[in-house]
Amino acid sequence: MKYQRIEDLRVDHDLTIKEISAILNCHRDVYSRYEKGTRDIPTDFLIRLAKLYDCTTDYLLGISDVKRKFGQ
């Protein structure tokens, strides 16, 4: 399952895969696999992305179409 929202949010925030992987402290190939859905996103990375993009984890994963602020 491809996580299109994670990719879209990264692009919307003018961040490269290299920059996001540095923020998450992982290799860029690993992060790329998260976006492509070929590797599961660890929960702690998912939470960090939600904080970075100020949205819920449900929104990041495509469970919800409503973009609420992180923590709401």
Predicted model as a PDB file, atoms N, CA, C, CB and O in Angstrom, pLDDT in the B-factor column:
MODEL        1                                                                  
ATOM      1  N   MET A   1       0.841  -1.185   0.000  1.00 76.00           N  
ATOM      2  CA  MET A   1       0.000   0.000   0.000  1.00 76.00           C  
ATOM      3  C   MET A   1       0.885   1.246   0.000  1.00 76.00           C  
ATOM      4  CB  MET A   1      -0.956  -0.001   1.222  1.00 76.00           C  
ATOM      5  O   MET A   1       1.692   1.440   0.909  1.00 76.00           O  
ATOM      6  N   LYS A   2       0.734   2.063  -0.994  1.00 84.00           N  
ATOM      7  CA  LYS A   2       1.515   3.294  -1.089  1.00 84.00           C  
ATOM      8  C   LYS A   2       0.901   4.353  -0.167  1.00 84.00           C  
ATOM      9  CB  LYS A   2       1.571   3.805  -2.563  1.00 84.00           C  
ATOM     10  O   LYS A   2      -0.317   4.524  -0.108  1.00 84.00           O  
ATOM     11  N   TYR A   3       1.782   5.056   0.549  1.00 87.00           N  
ATOM     12  CA  TYR A   3       1.331   6.122   1.436  1.00 87.00           C  
ATOM     13  C   TYR A   3       1.479   7.459   0.719  1.00 87.00           C  
ATOM     14  CB  TYR A   3       2.132   6.116   2.771  1.00 87.00           C  
ATOM     15  O   TYR A   3       2.425   8.209   0.959  1.00 87.00           O  
ATOM     16  N   GLN A   4       0.540   7.738  -0.152  1.00 90.00           N  
ATOM     17  CA  GLN A   4       0.592   8.923  -1.001  1.00 90.00           C  
ATOM     18  C   GLN A   4       0.590  10.212  -0.185  1.00 90.00           C  
ATOM     19  CB  GLN A   4      -0.577   8.924  -1.965  1.00 90.00           C  
ATOM     20  O   GLN A   4       1.245  11.185  -0.558  1.00 90.00           O  
ATOM     21  N   ARG A   5      -0.137  10.223   0.914  1.00 93.00           N  
ATOM     22  CA  ARG A   5      -0.213  11.464   1.703  1.00 93.00           C  
ATOM     23  C   ARG A   5       1.129  11.837   2.300  1.00 93.00           C  
ATOM     24  CB  ARG A   5      -1.242  11.324   2.816  1.00 93.00           C  
ATOM     25  O   ARG A   5       1.463  13.018   2.396  1.00 93.00           O  
ATOM     26  N   ILE A   6       1.896  10.844   2.698  1.00 95.00           N  
ATOM     27  CA  ILE A   6       3.208  11.137   3.273  1.00 95.00           C  
ATOM     28  C   ILE A   6       4.104  11.764   2.212  1.00 95.00           C  
ATOM     29  CB  ILE A   6       3.860   9.851   3.846  1.00 95.00           C  
ATOM     30  O   ILE A   6       4.850  12.704   2.485  1.00 95.00           O  
ATOM     31  N   GLU A   7       4.020  11.235   1.013  1.00 95.00           N  
ATOM     32  CA  GLU A   7       4.788  11.818  -0.088  1.00 95.00           C  
ATOM     33  C   GLU A   7       4.273  13.214  -0.423  1.00 95.00           C  
ATOM     34  CB  GLU A   7       4.721  10.914  -1.332  1.00 95.00           C  
ATOM     35  O   GLU A   7       5.065  14.141  -0.590  1.00 95.00           O  
ATOM     36  N   ASP A   8       2.960  13.373  -0.522  1.00 95.00           N  
ATOM     37  CA  ASP A   8       2.377  14.670  -0.867  1.00 95.00           C  
ATOM     38  C   ASP A   8       2.729  15.740   0.165  1.00 95.00           C  
ATOM     39  CB  ASP A   8       0.859  14.550  -0.992  1.00 95.00           C  
ATOM     40  O   ASP A   8       3.063  16.867  -0.201  1.00 95.00           O  
ATOM     41  N   LEU A   9       2.659  15.399   1.436  1.00 96.00           N  
ATOM     42  CA  LEU A   9       2.986  16.363   2.480  1.00 96.00           C  
ATOM     43  C   LEU A   9       4.465  16.744   2.436  1.00 96.00           C  
ATOM     44  CB  LEU A   9       2.630  15.795   3.855  1.00 96.00           C  
ATOM     45  O   LEU A   9       4.820  17.905   2.641  1.00 96.00           O  
ATOM     46  N   ARG A  10       5.310  15.773   2.169  1.00 95.00           N  
ATOM     47  CA  ARG A  10       6.740  16.070   2.052  1.00 95.00           C  
ATOM     48  C   ARG A  10       6.986  17.064   0.920  1.00 95.00           C  
ATOM     49  CB  ARG A  10       7.548  14.774   1.812  1.00 95.00           C  
ATOM     50  O   ARG A  10       7.723  18.036   1.087  1.00 95.00           O  
ATOM     51  N   VAL A  11       6.368  16.817  -0.221  1.00 96.00           N  
ATOM     52  CA  VAL A  11       6.529  17.702  -1.379  1.00 96.00           C  
ATOM     53  C   VAL A  11       5.927  19.070  -1.086  1.00 96.00           C  
ATOM     54  CB  VAL A  11       5.871  17.087  -2.634  1.00 96.00           C  
ATOM     55  O   VAL A  11       6.529  20.093  -1.412  1.00 96.00           O  
ATOM     56  N   ASP A  12       4.743  19.099  -0.473  1.00 96.00           N  
ATOM     57  CA  ASP A  12       4.090  20.370  -0.127  1.00 96.00           C  
ATOM     58  C   ASP A  12       4.943  21.223   0.809  1.00 96.00           C  
ATOM     59  CB  ASP A  12       2.735  20.104   0.519  1.00 96.00           C  
ATOM     60  O   ASP A  12       4.876  22.452   0.772  1.00 96.00           O  
ATOM     61  N   HIS A  13       5.742  20.569   1.645  1.00 96.00           N  
ATOM     62  CA  HIS A  13       6.611  21.283   2.586  1.00 96.00           C  
ATOM     63  C   HIS A  13       8.010  21.515   1.999  1.00 96.00           C  
ATOM     64  CB  HIS A  13       6.719  20.500   3.904  1.00 96.00           C  
ATOM     65  O   HIS A  13       8.940  21.896   2.709  1.00 96.00           O  
ATOM     66  N   ASP A  14       8.136  21.277   0.700  1.00 97.00           N  
ATOM     67  CA  ASP A  14       9.410  21.493  -0.009  1.00 97.00           C  
ATOM     68  C   ASP A  14      10.575  20.757   0.637  1.00 97.00           C  
ATOM     69  CB  ASP A  14       9.727  22.976  -0.068  1.00 97.00           C  
ATOM     70  O   ASP A  14      11.673  21.297   0.762  1.00 97.00           O  
ATOM     71  N   LEU A  15      10.322  19.521   1.045  1.00 97.00           N  
ATOM     72  CA  LEU A  15      11.354  18.694   1.645  1.00 97.00           C  
ATOM     73  C   LEU A  15      11.734  17.559   0.699  1.00 97.00           C  
ATOM     74  CB  LEU A  15      10.882  18.136   2.996  1.00 97.00           C  
ATOM     75  O   LEU A  15      10.878  17.003   0.012  1.00 97.00           O  
ATOM     76  N   THR A  16      12.997  17.226   0.668  1.00 97.00           N  
ATOM     77  CA  THR A  16      13.452  16.096  -0.134  1.00 97.00           C  
ATOM     78  C   THR A  16      13.434  14.833   0.720  1.00 97.00           C  
ATOM     79  CB  THR A  16      14.873  16.354  -0.705  1.00 97.00           C  
ATOM     80  O   THR A  16      13.328  14.894   1.945  1.00 97.00           O  
ATOM     81  N   ILE A  17      13.537  13.702   0.055  1.00 96.00           N  
ATOM     82  CA  ILE A  17      13.624  12.445   0.790  1.00 96.00           C  
ATOM     83  C   ILE A  17      14.857  12.456   1.679  1.00 96.00           C  
ATOM     84  CB  ILE A  17      13.663  11.241  -0.177  1.00 96.00           C  
ATOM     85  O   ILE A  17      14.823  11.951   2.802  1.00 96.00           O  
ATOM     86  N   LYS A  18      15.938  13.024   1.185  1.00 96.00           N  
ATOM     87  CA  LYS A  18      17.180  13.106   1.969  1.00 96.00           C  
ATOM     88  C   LYS A  18      16.961  13.928   3.242  1.00 96.00           C  
ATOM     89  CB  LYS A  18      18.317  13.730   1.121  1.00 96.00           C  
ATOM     90  O   LYS A  18      17.436  13.548   4.312  1.00 96.00           O  
ATOM     91  N   GLU A  19      16.242  15.054   3.132  1.00 97.00           N  
ATOM     92  CA  GLU A  19      15.987  15.901   4.303  1.00 97.00           C  
ATOM     93  C   GLU A  19      15.096  15.202   5.327  1.00 97.00           C  
ATOM     94  CB  GLU A  19      15.342  17.217   3.870  1.00 97.00           C  
ATOM     95  O   GLU A  19      15.362  15.256   6.527  1.00 97.00           O  
ATOM     96  N   ILE A  20      14.038  14.546   4.850  1.00 96.00           N  
ATOM     97  CA  ILE A  20      13.132  13.838   5.772  1.00 96.00           C  
ATOM     98  C   ILE A  20      13.856  12.678   6.443  1.00 96.00           C  
ATOM     99  CB  ILE A  20      11.879  13.319   5.022  1.00 96.00           C  
ATOM    100  O   ILE A  20      13.695  12.448   7.641  1.00 96.00           O  
ATOM    101  N   SER A  21      14.649  11.953   5.674  1.00 96.00           N  
ATOM    102  CA  SER A  21      15.370  10.829   6.270  1.00 96.00           C  
ATOM    103  C   SER A  21      16.353  11.319   7.333  1.00 96.00           C  
ATOM    104  CB  SER A  21      16.114  10.030   5.183  1.00 96.00           C  
ATOM    105  O   SER A  21      16.584  10.626   8.323  1.00 96.00           O  
ATOM    106  N   ALA A  22      16.929  12.495   7.142  1.00 96.00           N  
ATOM    107  CA  ALA A  22      17.808  13.071   8.172  1.00 96.00           C  
ATOM    108  C   ALA A  22      17.021  13.436   9.413  1.00 96.00           C  
ATOM    109  CB  ALA A  22      18.535  14.309   7.634  1.00 96.00           C  
ATOM    110  O   ALA A  22      17.487  13.212  10.530  1.00 96.00           O  
ATOM    111  N   ILE A  23      15.827  13.997   9.234  1.00 94.00           N  
ATOM    112  CA  ILE A  23      14.967  14.342  10.371  1.00 94.00           C  
ATOM    113  C   ILE A  23      14.603  13.088  11.157  1.00 94.00           C  
ATOM    114  CB  ILE A  23      13.686  15.063   9.890  1.00 94.00           C  
ATOM    115  O   ILE A  23      14.600  13.100  12.388  1.00 94.00           O  
ATOM    116  N   LEU A  24      14.296  12.004  10.442  1.00 94.00           N  
ATOM    117  CA  LEU A  24      13.899  10.752  11.089  1.00 94.00           C  
ATOM    118  C   LEU A  24      15.099   9.902  11.501  1.00 94.00           C  
ATOM    119  CB  LEU A  24      13.004   9.952  10.161  1.00 94.00           C  
ATOM    120  O   LEU A  24      14.952   8.888  12.183  1.00 94.00           O  
ATOM    121  N   ASN A  25      16.293  10.333  11.076  1.00 95.00           N  
ATOM    122  CA  ASN A  25      17.519   9.599  11.371  1.00 95.00           C  
ATOM    123  C   ASN A  25      17.479   8.180  10.801  1.00 95.00           C  
ATOM    124  CB  ASN A  25      17.749   9.548  12.878  1.00 95.00           C  
ATOM    125  O   ASN A  25      17.737   7.204  11.505  1.00 95.00           O  
ATOM    126  N   CYS A  26      17.149   8.088   9.512  1.00 95.00           N  
ATOM    127  CA  CYS A  26      17.161   6.807   8.819  1.00 95.00           C  
ATOM    128  C   CYS A  26      17.761   7.013   7.425  1.00 95.00           C  
ATOM    129  CB  CYS A  26      15.720   6.201   8.730  1.00 95.00           C  
ATOM    130  O   CYS A  26      17.912   8.146   6.970  1.00 95.00           O  
ATOM    131  N   HIS A  27      18.093   5.933   6.768  1.00 96.00           N  
ATOM    132  CA  HIS A  27      18.661   6.020   5.428  1.00 96.00           C  
ATOM    133  C   HIS A  27      17.576   6.444   4.450  1.00 96.00           C  
ATOM    134  CB  HIS A  27      19.288   4.669   5.000  1.00 96.00           C  
ATOM    135  O   HIS A  27      16.409   6.089   4.614  1.00 96.00           O  
ATOM    136  N   ARG A  28      17.965   7.202   3.435  1.00 96.00           N  
ATOM    137  CA  ARG A  28      16.967   7.709   2.480  1.00 96.00           C  
ATOM    138  C   ARG A  28      16.260   6.589   1.733  1.00 96.00           C  
ATOM    139  CB  ARG A  28      17.626   8.642   1.481  1.00 96.00           C  
ATOM    140  O   ARG A  28      15.086   6.731   1.393  1.00 96.00           O  
ATOM    141  N   ASP A  29      16.947   5.472   1.467  1.00 96.00           N  
ATOM    142  CA  ASP A  29      16.295   4.341   0.802  1.00 96.00           C  
ATOM    143  C   ASP A  29      15.215   3.727   1.685  1.00 96.00           C  
ATOM    144  CB  ASP A  29      17.329   3.276   0.425  1.00 96.00           C  
ATOM    145  O   ASP A  29      14.180   3.279   1.192  1.00 96.00           O  
ATOM    146  N   VAL A  30      15.460   3.709   2.976  1.00 96.00           N  
ATOM    147  CA  VAL A  30      14.464   3.182   3.920  1.00 96.00           C  
ATOM    148  C   VAL A  30      13.228   4.069   3.901  1.00 96.00           C  
ATOM    149  CB  VAL A  30      15.050   3.095   5.361  1.00 96.00           C  
ATOM    150  O   VAL A  30      12.102   3.581   3.808  1.00 96.00           O  
ATOM    151  N   TYR A  31      13.451   5.397   3.990  1.00 95.00           N  
ATOM    152  CA  TYR A  31      12.303   6.304   3.974  1.00 95.00           C  
ATOM    153  C   TYR A  31      11.539   6.194   2.656  1.00 95.00           C  
ATOM    154  CB  TYR A  31      12.760   7.752   4.201  1.00 95.00           C  
ATOM    155  O   TYR A  31      10.309   6.219   2.646  1.00 95.00           O  
ATOM    156  N   SER A  32      12.251   6.077   1.566  1.00 96.00           N  
ATOM    157  CA  SER A  32      11.603   5.940   0.259  1.00 96.00           C  
ATOM    158  C   SER A  32      10.687   4.715   0.229  1.00 96.00           C  
ATOM    159  CB  SER A  32      12.662   5.838  -0.857  1.00 96.00           C  
ATOM    160  O   SER A  32       9.615   4.747  -0.374  1.00 96.00           O  
ATOM    161  N   ARG A  33      11.114   3.653   0.877  1.00 95.00           N  
ATOM    162  CA  ARG A  33      10.280   2.438   0.943  1.00 95.00           C  
ATOM    163  C   ARG A  33       9.028   2.669   1.786  1.00 95.00           C  
ATOM    164  CB  ARG A  33      11.090   1.262   1.523  1.00 95.00           C  
ATOM    165  O   ARG A  33       7.990   2.055   1.538  1.00 95.00           O  
ATOM    166  N   TYR A  34       9.123   3.551   2.779  1.00 94.00           N  
ATOM    167  CA  TYR A  34       7.925   3.889   3.553  1.00 94.00           C  
ATOM    168  C   TYR A  34       6.898   4.559   2.652  1.00 94.00           C  
ATOM    169  CB  TYR A  34       8.280   4.812   4.746  1.00 94.00           C  
ATOM    170  O   TYR A  34       5.724   4.188   2.664  1.00 94.00           O  
ATOM    171  N   GLU A  35       7.333   5.540   1.873  1.00 93.00           N  
ATOM    172  CA  GLU A  35       6.411   6.239   0.974  1.00 93.00           C  
ATOM    173  C   GLU A  35       5.804   5.289  -0.050  1.00 93.00           C  
ATOM    174  CB  GLU A  35       7.130   7.381   0.259  1.00 93.00           C  
ATOM    175  O   GLU A  35       4.615   5.378  -0.356  1.00 93.00           O  
ATOM    176  N   LYS A  36       6.608   4.392  -0.572  1.00 93.00           N  
ATOM    177  CA  LYS A  36       6.139   3.441  -1.586  1.00 93.00           C  
ATOM    178  C   LYS A  36       5.258   2.350  -0.994  1.00 93.00           C  
ATOM    179  CB  LYS A  36       7.322   2.808  -2.292  1.00 93.00           C  
ATOM    180  O   LYS A  36       4.533   1.665  -1.715  1.00 93.00           O  
ATOM    181  N   GLY A  37       5.327   2.196   0.320  1.00 91.00           N  
ATOM    182  CA  GLY A  37       4.514   1.171   0.979  1.00 91.00           C  
ATOM    183  C   GLY A  37       5.138  -0.210   0.925  1.00 91.00           C  
ATOM    184  O   GLY A  37       4.468  -1.199   1.220  1.00 91.00           O  
ATOM    185  N   THR A  38       6.408  -0.299   0.553  1.00 95.00           N  
ATOM    186  CA  THR A  38       7.069  -1.600   0.514  1.00 95.00           C  
ATOM    187  C   THR A  38       7.690  -1.960   1.854  1.00 95.00           C  
ATOM    188  CB  THR A  38       8.132  -1.613  -0.564  1.00 95.00           C  
ATOM    189  O   THR A  38       8.210  -3.062   2.033  1.00 95.00           O  
ATOM    190  N   ARG A  39       7.633  -1.032   2.782  1.00 94.00           N  
ATOM    191  CA  ARG A  39       8.133  -1.267   4.135  1.00 94.00           C  
ATOM    192  C   ARG A  39       7.188  -0.570   5.109  1.00 94.00           C  
ATOM    193  CB  ARG A  39       9.612  -0.748   4.303  1.00 94.00           C  
ATOM    194  O   ARG A  39       6.759   0.559   4.869  1.00 94.00           O  
ATOM    195  N   ASP A  40       6.867  -1.251   6.213  1.00 91.00           N  
ATOM    196  CA  ASP A  40       5.985  -0.660   7.221  1.00 91.00           C  
ATOM    197  C   ASP A  40       6.683   0.481   7.942  1.00 91.00           C  
ATOM    198  CB  ASP A  40       5.529  -1.723   8.230  1.00 91.00           C  
ATOM    199  O   ASP A  40       7.878   0.417   8.231  1.00 91.00           O  
ATOM    200  N   ILE A  41       5.920   1.520   8.226  1.00 93.00           N  
ATOM    201  CA  ILE A  41       6.447   2.681   8.938  1.00 93.00           C  
ATOM    202  C   ILE A  41       6.403   2.388  10.434  1.00 93.00           C  
ATOM    203  CB  ILE A  41       5.638   3.976   8.594  1.00 93.00           C  
ATOM    204  O   ILE A  41       5.343   2.059  10.967  1.00 93.00           O  
ATOM    205  N   PRO A  42       7.542   2.504  11.116  1.00 94.00           N  
ATOM    206  CA  PRO A  42       7.516   2.308  12.573  1.00 94.00           C  
ATOM    207  C   PRO A  42       6.631   3.373  13.234  1.00 94.00           C  
ATOM    208  CB  PRO A  42       8.958   2.362  13.160  1.00 94.00           C  
ATOM    209  O   PRO A  42       6.544   4.508  12.767  1.00 94.00           O  
ATOM    210  N   THR A  43       6.000   2.987  14.296  1.00 95.00           N  
ATOM    211  CA  THR A  43       5.083   3.879  14.995  1.00 95.00           C  
ATOM    212  C   THR A  43       5.747   5.180  15.414  1.00 95.00           C  
ATOM    213  CB  THR A  43       4.514   3.187  16.205  1.00 95.00           C  
ATOM    214  O   THR A  43       5.146   6.247  15.294  1.00 95.00           O  
ATOM    215  N   ASP A  44       6.978   5.106  15.905  1.00 95.00           N  
ATOM    216  CA  ASP A  44       7.633   6.333  16.353  1.00 95.00           C  
ATOM    217  C   ASP A  44       7.910   7.277  15.184  1.00 95.00           C  
ATOM    218  CB  ASP A  44       8.937   6.000  17.076  1.00 95.00           C  
ATOM    219  O   ASP A  44       7.854   8.495  15.357  1.00 95.00           O  
ATOM    220  N   PHE A  45       8.208   6.744  14.000  1.00 95.00           N  
ATOM    221  CA  PHE A  45       8.395   7.588  12.816  1.00 95.00           C  
ATOM    222  C   PHE A  45       7.078   8.210  12.399  1.00 95.00           C  
ATOM    223  CB  PHE A  45       8.990   6.776  11.654  1.00 95.00           C  
ATOM    224  O   PHE A  45       7.027   9.378  12.014  1.00 95.00           O  
ATOM    225  N   LEU A  46       6.021   7.431  12.475  1.00 95.00           N  
ATOM    226  CA  LEU A  46       4.697   7.929  12.104  1.00 95.00           C  
ATOM    227  C   LEU A  46       4.289   9.087  13.005  1.00 95.00           C  
ATOM    228  CB  LEU A  46       3.653   6.802  12.181  1.00 95.00           C  
ATOM    229  O   LEU A  46       3.749  10.085  12.528  1.00 95.00           O  
ATOM    230  N   ILE A  47       4.540   8.961  14.283  1.00 96.00           N  
ATOM    231  CA  ILE A  47       4.218  10.028  15.232  1.00 96.00           C  
ATOM    232  C   ILE A  47       5.062  11.265  14.948  1.00 96.00           C  
ATOM    233  CB  ILE A  47       4.439   9.551  16.680  1.00 96.00           C  
ATOM    234  O   ILE A  47       4.553  12.385  14.992  1.00 96.00           O  
ATOM    235  N   ARG A  48       6.332  11.075  14.662  1.00 96.00           N  
ATOM    236  CA  ARG A  48       7.210  12.208  14.357  1.00 96.00           C  
ATOM    237  C   ARG A  48       6.764  12.923  13.083  1.00 96.00           C  
ATOM    238  CB  ARG A  48       8.663  11.733  14.213  1.00 96.00           C  
ATOM    239  O   ARG A  48       6.823  14.150  13.007  1.00 96.00           O  
ATOM    240  N   LEU A  49       6.320  12.163  12.087  1.00 96.00           N  
ATOM    241  CA  LEU A  49       5.816  12.780  10.857  1.00 96.00           C  
ATOM    242  C   LEU A  49       4.532  13.550  11.133  1.00 96.00           C  
ATOM    243  CB  LEU A  49       5.574  11.714   9.774  1.00 96.00           C  
ATOM    244  O   LEU A  49       4.338  14.641  10.599  1.00 96.00           O  
ATOM    245  N   ALA A  50       3.658  12.994  11.957  1.00 96.00           N  
ATOM    246  CA  ALA A  50       2.415  13.677  12.302  1.00 96.00           C  
ATOM    247  C   ALA A  50       2.701  14.995  13.013  1.00 96.00           C  
ATOM    248  CB  ALA A  50       1.537  12.779  13.182  1.00 96.00           C  
ATOM    249  O   ALA A  50       2.042  16.000  12.745  1.00 96.00           O  
ATOM    250  N   LYS A  51       3.673  14.997  13.911  1.00 96.00           N  
ATOM    251  CA  LYS A  51       4.056  16.238  14.590  1.00 96.00           C  
ATOM    252  C   LYS A  51       4.657  17.235  13.603  1.00 96.00           C  
ATOM    253  CB  LYS A  51       5.056  15.945  15.720  1.00 96.00           C  
ATOM    254  O   LYS A  51       4.336  18.423  13.640  1.00 96.00           O  
ATOM    255  N   LEU A  52       5.523  16.751  12.728  1.00 96.00           N  
ATOM    256  CA  LEU A  52       6.174  17.616  11.742  1.00 96.00           C  
ATOM    257  C   LEU A  52       5.147  18.287  10.833  1.00 96.00           C  
ATOM    258  CB  LEU A  52       7.171  16.809  10.901  1.00 96.00           C  
ATOM    259  O   LEU A  52       5.225  19.489  10.580  1.00 96.00           O  
ATOM    260  N   TYR A  53       4.192  17.510  10.348  1.00 96.00           N  
ATOM    261  CA  TYR A  53       3.193  18.029   9.411  1.00 96.00           C  
ATOM    262  C   TYR A  53       1.936  18.554  10.112  1.00 96.00           C  
ATOM    263  CB  TYR A  53       2.805  16.944   8.426  1.00 96.00           C  
ATOM    264  O   TYR A  53       1.014  19.033   9.452  1.00 96.00           O  
ATOM    265  N   ASP A  54       1.895  18.468  11.446  1.00 95.00           N  
ATOM    266  CA  ASP A  54       0.769  18.929  12.259  1.00 95.00           C  
ATOM    267  C   ASP A  54      -0.560  18.351  11.777  1.00 95.00           C  
ATOM    268  CB  ASP A  54       0.704  20.448  12.245  1.00 95.00           C  
ATOM    269  O   ASP A  54      -1.509  19.075  11.475  1.00 95.00           O  
ATOM    270  N   CYS A  55      -0.589  17.022  11.717  1.00 95.00           N  
ATOM    271  CA  CYS A  55      -1.819  16.319  11.333  1.00 95.00           C  
ATOM    272  C   CYS A  55      -1.892  15.007  12.115  1.00 95.00           C  
ATOM    273  CB  CYS A  55      -1.865  16.053   9.782  1.00 95.00           C  
ATOM    274  O   CYS A  55      -0.933  14.625  12.786  1.00 95.00           O  
ATOM    275  N   THR A  56      -3.001  14.339  12.027  1.00 95.00           N  
ATOM    276  CA  THR A  56      -3.173  13.083  12.741  1.00 95.00           C  
ATOM    277  C   THR A  56      -2.506  11.934  11.984  1.00 95.00           C  
ATOM    278  CB  THR A  56      -4.662  12.789  12.952  1.00 95.00           C  
ATOM    279  O   THR A  56      -2.275  12.012  10.777  1.00 95.00           O  
ATOM    280  N   THR A  57      -2.210  10.886  12.711  1.00 94.00           N  
ATOM    281  CA  THR A  57      -1.658   9.693  12.073  1.00 94.00           C  
ATOM    282  C   THR A  57      -2.704   9.048  11.162  1.00 94.00           C  
ATOM    283  CB  THR A  57      -1.173   8.682  13.138  1.00 94.00           C  
ATOM    284  O   THR A  57      -2.354   8.455  10.142  1.00 94.00           O  
ATOM    285  N   ASP A  58      -3.974   9.161  11.521  1.00 93.00           N  
ATOM    286  CA  ASP A  58      -5.040   8.636  10.657  1.00 93.00           C  
ATOM    287  C   ASP A  58      -5.022   9.310   9.291  1.00 93.00           C  
ATOM    288  CB  ASP A  58      -6.413   8.832  11.319  1.00 93.00           C  
ATOM    289  O   ASP A  58      -5.233   8.657   8.268  1.00 93.00           O  
ATOM    290  N   TYR A  59      -4.771  10.602   9.274  1.00 94.00           N  
ATOM    291  CA  TYR A  59      -4.706  11.330   8.015  1.00 94.00           C  
ATOM    292  C   TYR A  59      -3.490  10.866   7.199  1.00 94.00           C  
ATOM    293  CB  TYR A  59      -4.640  12.855   8.273  1.00 94.00           C  
ATOM    294  O   TYR A  59      -3.596  10.635   5.995  1.00 94.00           O  
ATOM    295  N   LEU A  60      -2.345  10.734   7.862  1.00 93.00           N  
ATOM    296  CA  LEU A  60      -1.146  10.282   7.167  1.00 93.00           C  
ATOM    297  C   LEU A  60      -1.339   8.921   6.513  1.00 93.00           C  
ATOM    298  CB  LEU A  60       0.019  10.225   8.128  1.00 93.00           C  
ATOM    299  O   LEU A  60      -0.879   8.683   5.396  1.00 93.00           O  
ATOM    300  N   LEU A  61      -2.022   8.036   7.219  1.00 91.00           N  
ATOM    301  CA  LEU A  61      -2.207   6.675   6.724  1.00 91.00           C  
ATOM    302  C   LEU A  61      -3.369   6.539   5.745  1.00 91.00           C  
ATOM    303  CB  LEU A  61      -2.421   5.745   7.879  1.00 91.00           C  
ATOM    304  O   LEU A  61      -3.572   5.469   5.172  1.00 91.00           O  
ATOM    305  N   GLY A  62      -4.125   7.601   5.550  1.00 90.00           N  
ATOM    306  CA  GLY A  62      -5.249   7.542   4.631  1.00 90.00           C  
ATOM    307  C   GLY A  62      -6.511   6.963   5.233  1.00 90.00           C  
ATOM    308  O   GLY A  62      -7.457   6.648   4.511  1.00 90.00           O  
ATOM    309  N   ILE A  63      -6.535   6.820   6.552  1.00 91.00           N  
ATOM    310  CA  ILE A  63      -7.723   6.301   7.235  1.00 91.00           C  
ATOM    311  C   ILE A  63      -8.812   7.366   7.271  1.00 91.00           C  
ATOM    312  CB  ILE A  63      -7.374   5.838   8.670  1.00 91.00           C  
ATOM    313  O   ILE A  63     -10.000   7.064   7.157  1.00 91.00           O  
ATOM    314  N   SER A  64      -8.389   8.614   7.431  1.00 87.00           N  
ATOM    315  CA  SER A  64      -9.315   9.743   7.467  1.00 87.00           C  
ATOM    316  C   SER A  64      -8.961  10.722   6.356  1.00 87.00           C  
ATOM    317  CB  SER A  64      -9.281  10.447   8.849  1.00 87.00           C  
ATOM    318  O   SER A  64      -7.790  10.920   6.031  1.00 87.00           O  
ATOM    319  N   ASP A  65      -9.983  11.324   5.786  1.00 82.00           N  
ATOM    320  CA  ASP A  65      -9.772  12.350   4.772  1.00 82.00           C  
ATOM    321  C   ASP A  65      -9.795  13.750   5.376  1.00 82.00           C  
ATOM    322  CB  ASP A  65     -10.828  12.237   3.684  1.00 82.00           C  
ATOM    323  O   ASP A  65      -9.581  14.740   4.677  1.00 82.00           O  
ATOM    324  N   VAL A  66     -10.055  13.824   6.678  1.00 82.00           N  
ATOM    325  CA  VAL A  66     -10.117  15.110   7.370  1.00 82.00           C  
ATOM    326  C   VAL A  66      -8.749  15.387   7.979  1.00 82.00           C  
ATOM    327  CB  VAL A  66     -11.237  15.117   8.469  1.00 82.00           C  
ATOM    328  O   VAL A  66      -8.248  14.607   8.789  1.00 82.00           O  
ATOM    329  N   LYS A  67      -8.154  16.502   7.582  1.00 86.00           N  
ATOM    330  CA  LYS A  67      -6.831  16.853   8.111  1.00 86.00           C  
ATOM    331  C   LYS A  67      -6.995  17.657   9.387  1.00 86.00           C  
ATOM    332  CB  LYS A  67      -6.003  17.651   7.067  1.00 86.00           C  
ATOM    333  O   LYS A  67      -7.159  18.877   9.352  1.00 86.00           O  
ATOM    334  N   ARG A  68      -6.948  16.964  10.507  1.00 87.00           N  
ATOM    335  CA  ARG A  68      -7.015  17.616  11.811  1.00 87.00           C  
ATOM    336  C   ARG A  68      -5.617  17.866  12.322  1.00 87.00           C  
ATOM    337  CB  ARG A  68      -7.813  16.769  12.817  1.00 87.00           C  
ATOM    338  O   ARG A  68      -4.662  17.221  11.890  1.00 87.00           O  
ATOM    339  N   LYS A  69      -5.499  18.805  13.242  1.00 88.00           N  
ATOM    340  CA  LYS A  69      -4.198  19.114  13.837  1.00 88.00           C  
ATOM    341  C   LYS A  69      -3.758  17.960  14.736  1.00 88.00           C  
ATOM    342  CB  LYS A  69      -4.260  20.442  14.643  1.00 88.00           C  
ATOM    343  O   LYS A  69      -4.584  17.251  15.311  1.00 88.00           O  
ATOM    344  N   PHE A  70      -2.446  17.788  14.844  1.00 81.00           N  
ATOM    345  CA  PHE A  70      -1.880  16.749  15.695  1.00 81.00           C  
ATOM    346  C   PHE A  70      -2.388  16.929  17.132  1.00 81.00           C  
ATOM    347  CB  PHE A  70      -0.325  16.787  15.650  1.00 81.00           C  
ATOM    348  O   PHE A  70      -2.416  18.043  17.655  1.00 81.00           O  
ATOM    349  N   GLY A  71      -2.781  15.830  17.752  1.00 74.00           N  
ATOM    350  CA  GLY A  71      -3.247  15.863  19.135  1.00 74.00           C  
ATOM    351  C   GLY A  71      -4.723  16.154  19.292  1.00 74.00           C  
ATOM    352  O   GLY A  71      -5.210  16.220  20.421  1.00 74.00           O  
ATOM    353  N   GLN A  72      -5.461  16.331  18.196  1.00 68.00           N  
ATOM    354  CA  GLN A  72      -6.910  16.610  18.325  1.00 68.00           C  
ATOM    355  C   GLN A  72      -7.701  15.374  18.045  1.00 68.00           C  
ATOM    356  CB  GLN A  72      -7.352  17.733  17.377  1.00 68.00           C  
ATOM    357  O   GLN A  72      -8.931  15.401  18.102  1.00 68.00           O  
TER     358      GLN A  72                                                      
ENDMDL                                                                          
END                                                                             
